[in-house]
Amino acid sequence: MWVLLMVGISLRRFNLLSAQAFDLGIFQQGVWLLANGYSPFVTVRGWHLFADHFSPILFIFIPFYRIWAHPFWFFLAQTIALALGTIPVYRLAFRNTGNERYALLLSLAYLLHPAACTMLFFDFHPVLLSIPFVLWAIDALDEGRPIPFAIASFFALLCREDVSVSVFCLSLYALLVRRKVWGGATAIVSVLWFLLATKAMAFLSGEERTAYLSLYSRWGNTPLQIVLGILTHPLDALKSLFLCEGHFTQPGLPFHWSAITVLPAGLAGMALKDMTEG
């Protein structure tokens, strides 16, 4: 029922011309081109589809777009993805509380969280498809199951290049806190994936490096320089993280910060955004 309601609202919003070329138009044109055998050069963005963000998960939409080229598939997929996140949330809650009522309550809170509706009604973004995979990875980590953790992490990485930051932090937690050696392997894979994805984005855009790295130019020009810049200027990094004016003044700040309390990878995702220039 929740899925039908959310998809219905998304479709109504689209039919009332409330959707945006950025970003729904980008993915609509890009996937249509792929489905029809063309190079996905998106005129809306002026870039190759995967030069904007590296999201191989978009290939799953090709057979559906050959049947009906409509963003309905995007709306349906991201709504189902978000709904599927209730399963690992319930499992985590029940395992750690032993109370079925609390587990159901937390699952319901997850679905009704204002951030969930905000994501669903902000057109379409492949990164949203990573949510159930990241949650399943956390569930697998909590149970100490390396193979499900690796599978969930792999599919999460396919959703967008910056998801590798969250996967890396989860893997590091597995290695250093839970003492799971396999966490080191997935940490290395996530770093290699990020480097590969950003190199591919730069190549497809015809630039020396991906344009998104310029958002972190205050810290450095390459991924390694950016990491070292943050580590060697911890006070500036903390200031950017906790007092970023772009988020500090927003009414939704409590929901922005709630990611830290819900997901171990939430802080990494928030820091990735807060430490940019804009």
N, C-alpha and C positions, 0 to 999 in steps of 0.2 A: 504493500500500500504506500509506504514511504517513497519507494523508488518511482512508482507511477505518479505520485503527486509532484515529486521534484522534477521528473522529466517533463511532465505536463506544464509546469511553470516555466521551465527553460524553453520549451517549444513556443509557448505563448509570448514570452519575451522576444524570441527570435521573430515570430510572425508580426509583432508590433514594431519591428524595425529598431529594436533596442540593442541588438547585438553590434559589436564593433569589428571593423576591419582588422584592428589590432586587438585581440589576437585570433579571433575565430576565422576571419577571412584568410589569414596566412595559412592555417591548417586545412581549411576547406579547399583552397586552390592547390596547395601542395599535394594533398592526398588524391585529389581529382586527377592531377597530372600523373602521379604514380600509377593510379588505377588504369589510366588510358595509355600507359607506356611512354610517357614523355618525361623529360628531365624536369625535376621539381624546382624550377627557377620561379620563385614567387614574386610577381610584379608588385604586389602590395608592399613587400619589404625591400625589393630590389636585390635579393640574395637567394642563393640556393636554400631550400627548406632546412637542410641540416647544417647550414652555415650559421643560422640563427640560433638554434639549439639542437644538440645532438640527441635525437629521440627515435631510435630504431623501432620502438614499440609501435610507432605509427603505421608500420607495415601491416599490422593485423587488420587495419581498416580497409585495405585494398580490395579484398573479395566483397566486402559489404558495399563499397562504393561502386563496384561494377554492377551490383543489383540496383542500388538507388543512391545516387550521389547527393546526399542530404546530411546536414550536421546533426540530424537525429541520432546517428550512430555515435557521435562524440558525446552528446548529452547522455545517452543511454549508458555508454561505457563508463564515463566518469561517475555517474550516479551509482551504478552497480558496484564499481570499485570502492567507493566510499562506504556503501552499505556492507560490503564483504568485510570491511575492517572491524565490524562489530564482533565477528567470530573470535579473532585473536584477542580483542579487548576483553570479551567475556571470559575466555580461557585464562588470560593473565589474572583478571580480577578474582575469579573463582579459585584459582590455584593458590593465590596469595592471601585470600581472606577466608576461604572455606565456606563462604556464605553465598548461596545462589541468589538471594534477593539483592545483595550488594552488587553482585556481578551483573545482574540484569539492569540495575539502576545506573551503573557506570556505562554500560553499553548504550542505554537510552540517552544518557548525557552526552556521549560521543556523537550520536546521530543528531541531536538537537543543539549542539554547540553552535553559536553564531558564526564561527569561522567556517563550519561546514557549509552552511547556506551561502555564505559570501563566496566561497570557492566555486560552488556549483552554479551560481548565478553571474559569475564573471566570465561568461563565454566558455571557452575550453582551453585547458592547458595540460599537456601530457604528464607534467610532473604530478598532477593529482592522481594519476593512475598508479603511482608508486606507493601511495599510502597503505593499501592492504599488504603489499609486499614487505614494506618496512615493518609493519606491525607483526606480520608472520615471522619475520626475522627476529624480532624482539621476543616473540613467544618461543621460538625454537631455541634462542639463546638462554631464555629463562629455564627451559627444560634440559639444556645441555645437549641438543641434538645438532651435530655439525652439518649433516647432509641437508636437512630442511633449511637450515640457516643459510647455507651456500646457495641453494636453489632460489630462495626468496630474495637474497641479496643480488643474485644475477639478474632476475627480472626487474628488480628495483632500479638497477643501473641502466637498464634499457630505456627507462622512461625519460631521463634527462641527465646531462653530464654532471650537473651539480649535486645530484643525489649521491654521487660518490663520496661527498663530504660526510653525509649522514651514515653511509655504510662504513666508511673508514672509522668514524667515532664509535659505532657499535662494535666493530671488530676490535678496536683498541681496548674498549671496555671488556670485551670477552677475554682478551689476552692478559691485560694487566690486573683486572679486578676479579674476574671469574677463573683466571688461571687456565684458560683454554688455549692450547697451542694453535688450534685451527683458526683462532681469531687472527693470528699473525698472517696466515695465508690469505684470508679475505681482505685484510688491511692492505697487503701488497697488491692484490688484484684491483682493489678500488682505486689505489693511486695510479696504477698503470692504465686503468680504464680512463681515468680523468685526463691523463696526459695524452692518450691516444685520441680521445674525443675532442679535446681542445685543438690538437694538431689537425685533425680532420676538419674541424670548423674553420680554422685559419686557411687551410688549403682550399676548401670549397668557396670561401669568401674572397680568395685571391689576395689575402693580406698575410703579412709576416706572422702575426699572432691574432687570436680571436679578439674582437672588439670589446668583449666583456671584461677582459683583463685590465683594460684602461680604467674601469670603475674602481680598481684597487691601486691606481698609480701612486697614491700617497705612500704605499707600503713597498712597492717595487714594480718591475716590469715583467717578470716571469713568475710562474707559480712558486718556484723555490725562493726567489727574492721576496715575494709577498709574504710567505711563511716566515722567513728570517726577519723581515721588517716588523712583523707583528710581535714575534718573540723577543726582539731586541728593543722594542718600545712598548712594554707591557702597560704602562700607565696610559699612553695614548690609545692603546687598543681597548682598555677597560672603559675609557671615556667614550669612545665611539660606540661601544656595546651598550653601556648603561645610560648615556646622556645624549644619544643621537637625536638631534632636534627633529629630524624627519619623522621619527616614531614617538618621541617623548611627548609631542604636542597632539598626537592623534587620539581621538576619543576611544578608539579600539585598543589602546595600549594594554589593558588588563588581559584581553584575549590574545594579544601578541605575545605577552610573557607567559601565558598559561601553557604554551608549548613545552616550556622547560619542565613543568610539573607532570606533564602527560607522557612525554617521550624522552628517553635518554638522548636521542639524536636531535631533540628540539633546539637545544642551545646552539648546536652547530649550524643548523639552518638559519636561526635568527642572527647569529654572528655573521654569516655569509652575506646577509642583506644589510645589516647595520654598519658594516665596515666599508661599504662602498662610498663613493664620493657624493652620490645623490640619493 
